[in-house]
Amino acid sequence: MTLKKQDVENIAHLARLAINQADIPSYVQNLSDILALVEQMGAIDTEGVTPMAHPLDAVQRLRPDIVSESNQRDYFQQIAPQTEAGLYLVPKVIE
């Protein structure tokens, strides 16, 4: 798909971008190249290709799931303005 000068001006207007008139030809070329690449990638047969979450099949290093903080609930609720049955009471903000 090849864009025209008017297309780029319309895209810039919709995106609320101010672009220099002298730069429009390069924008036309660059955006047309990007769209051509997308068309080229869309034409590739991907049937049977398993989707991947990461191209390198990397695994996240995770920390052990162990408790590292002590339970200070009673202490924090002592200094809270209002609590009831272990819960914090807050004013209603939505009608």
Secondary structure, DSSP 8 states (H G I E B T S, - for coil): ----HHHHHHHHHHTT----GGGHHHHHHHHHHHHHHHHHHHTS--TT----SSTT------------S---HHHHHHSSS-EETTEE-------
